[in-house]
């Protein structure tokens, strides 16, 4: 297959490009400037992963504007180009996030659950809506609501490892907030599965089937790397350190399940947290 990817230099995009090329696909990197004309001739699938990082830097007004514009306007421009192209791909897979659901405590959430009302929820709703032009053009469109992607090469886990390895890891806030995670290997396999599975369209949760509370996640990570986890970070301290981002990314509870993926027959290689972490953190040993 011929596949075009935006955000191909990021954690997910670079791993996806490598996996696709390993199976014999040809991958084309898309520039982030979607105002420039793109030639989709011969392209079978477009996978859109580009967007401003939400975990880098404090969320001031300018940062929040970049977060929203890079997703909403970028997706709108790309969707418009695809929908108006004389050579249309068979499938469009566009990134979204489980931030769509907002802070929902212990409530189990699937793709039919209602959105939240906070900043990230609002961004995700607009982000997904901006892909509508592709769907309206009759192209199968999947909106992948991604959870915390676990990899030692980047993302949340890479940032967590140094303090945890020094024995300075601990629960965040009260530790009862749910973390919906997915191993990078399953993330890549699931995207490839969606690309091939014609029954998968609309929102699709990309998370492992067993989300964990922060307390359980912390305990499991400490067990895998054989370090104590006795240094908690109270909610007020997290807010002092990270501002608004603390509530959205660290203290918010989002218990998401991958109902559509499971119903479509996808089998997770790492459905449980401890084997996933063992694989990720020992793969080079």
Residue pairs with C-beta under 8 A, 6 or more apart in sequence:
1 20
1 25
1 26
1 44
1 45
1 195
2 25
2 26
2 28
2 42
2 43
2 44
2 45
3 20
3 25
3 26
3 27
3 28
3 43
3 44
3 45
3 46
3 47
3 195
4 27
4 28
4 29
4 30
4 38
4 40
4 43
4 45
4 46
4 47
4 89
5 13
5 16
5 17
5 27
5 28
5 29
5 30
5 46
5 47
5 48
5 49
6 13
6 29
6 30
6 31
6 32
6 34
6 46
6 47
6 48
6 49
6 50
6 74
6 78
7 13
7 32
7 48
7 49
7 50
7 51
7 95
8 14
8 16
8 17
8 27
8 29
8 30
8 49
9 29
10 49
10 50
10 154
11 149
11 151
11 153
11 154
11 155
11 184
12 49
12 146
12 149
12 184
12 187
12 188
12 191
13 47
13 49
13 50
15 151
15 184
15 187
15 188
16 47
16 49
16 188
16 191
16 192
17 27
17 29
19 188
19 189
19 192
20 27
20 192
21 27
28 43
30 38
30 46
30 48
30 50
30 78
32 50
32 74
34 74
34 77
34 78
34 81
35 77
37 81
38 78
38 81
38 85
39 87
40 46
40 81
40 82
40 85
40 87
40 88
40 89
41 87
42 87
43 87
43 89
44 89
44 90
44 91
45 89
45 90
45 91
45 92
45 93
45 195
46 78
46 82
46 89
46 91
46 92
46 93
47 93
47 191
47 195
48 75
48 78
48 92
48 93
48 94
48 95
48 131
49 95
50 70
50 74
50 95
51 67
51 70
51 71
51 74
51 95
52 66
52 67
52 69
52 70
52 71
54 67
54 120
54 245
54 248
54 249
55 155
55 156
55 159
55 245
55 249
57 63
58 242
58 243
58 244
58 245
59 67
59 119
59 243
59 244
59 245
59 248
64 119
67 123
68 123
68 126
71 95
71 123
71 126
71 127
71 130
72 123
72 126
72 127
72 130
73 130
75 94
75 127
75 130
75 131
76 130
76 133
79 92
79 94
79 130
79 131
79 132
79 133
79 134
80 133
82 88
82 89
82 92
82 133
82 134
82 137
82 139
83 133
83 134
83 136
83 137
83 139
88 137
88 139
89 139
90 139
90 140
91 139
91 140
91 141
91 142
91 194
91 195
92 131
92 134
92 135
92 139
92 140
92 141
92 142
93 141
93 142
93 144
93 191
93 194
93 195
94 127
94 128
94 131
94 134
94 141
94 142
94 143
94 144
95 127
95 143
95 144
95 146
96 124
96 127
96 128
96 143
96 144
96 145
96 146
96 203
97 120
97 124
97 145
97 146
97 147
98 109
98 145
98 146
98 147
98 180
98 205
98 207
98 254
98 256
99 116
99 120
99 121
99 123
99 124
99 248
99 254
100 115
100 116
100 120
100 121
100 124
100 125
100 128
100 145
100 203
101 109
101 113
101 114
101 115
101 116
101 121
101 254
101 256
102 115
102 116
102 117
102 118
102 120
102 121
102 252
102 254
103 116
103 118
103 247
103 251
103 252
103 253
103 254
104 113
104 116
104 253
104 254
104 255
105 253
105 255
106 176
106 178
106 253
106 255
107 113
107 255
108 255
108 256
108 257
109 205
109 254
109 255
109 256
109 257
110 205
110 256
110 257
110 259
110 260
111 145
111 202
111 203
111 204
111 205
111 259
111 260
112 259
115 121
115 124
115 125
118 248
118 252
119 244
119 248
120 248
124 145
128 143
128 203
131 141
131 143
134 141
135 141
135 201
140 198
140 201
141 201
141 202
142 194
142 200
142 201
142 202
142 203
142 204
143 202
143 203
143 204
144 190
144 191
144 194
144 204
144 206
145 203
145 204
145 205
145 206
145 207
145 256
146 182
146 187
146 206
146 207
147 179
147 180
147 181
147 182
147 205
147 206
147 207
147 208
147 211
147 254
147 256
148 155
148 156
148 157
148 179
148 180
148 181
148 182
149 155
149 156
149 181
149 182
149 183
149 184
149 187
150 156
150 157
150 181
150 182
150 183
150 184
150 276
150 277
150 280
151 157
151 158
151 183
151 184
151 280
152 158
152 161
152 280
152 281
153 184
157 280
160 169
160 221
161 225
161 281
163 169
163 231
164 221
164 222
164 225
164 227
164 229
165 225
165 227
166 227
167 227
167 228
167 230
167 231
168 231
169 218
169 221
169 222
169 227
169 228
169 229
169 231
170 218
170 229
170 230
170 231
170 232
170 233
171 214
171 215
171 218
171 229
171 232
171 233
172 214
172 218
172 232
172 233
172 235
172 238
172 250
172 251
173 214
173 233
173 234
173 235
173 238
173 250
173 251
174 235
175 213
175 214
175 215
175 218
175 232
176 213
176 214
176 215
176 253
177 213
177 214
177 251
177 252
177 253
178 211
178 212
178 213
178 214
178 253
178 254
178 255
179 211
179 212
179 213
179 214
179 217
180 205
180 207
180 208
180 211
180 254
180 255
180 256
181 207
181 208
181 211
181 212
181 217
181 273
181 276
182 190
182 206
182 207
182 208
183 208
183 269
183 270
183 276
183 279
183 280
184 280
185 269
185 270
185 279
186 208
186 268
186 269
186 270
187 206
189 266
189 269
190 206
190 258
190 261
190 266
191 206
193 200
193 261
193 264
193 266
194 200
194 204
194 261
197 264
197 265
197 266
199 264
200 260
200 261
200 264
202 260
203 260
204 258
204 260
204 261
205 256
205 257
205 258
205 259
205 260
205 261
206 258
206 261
207 256
207 257
207 258
208 258
208 268
208 270
208 271
208 272
208 273
208 276
209 257
209 258
209 262
209 268
209 271
210 271
210 272
210 273
211 254
211 255
211 256
211 257
212 220
212 273
216 273
217 273
218 229
219 229
220 273
220 274
220 277
221 229
221 277
222 228
222 229
223 274
224 274
224 277
224 278
224 281
225 281
233 241
235 246
235 251
238 246
238 250
238 251
239 246
239 247
242 249
242 250
258 266
258 268
270 276
270 279
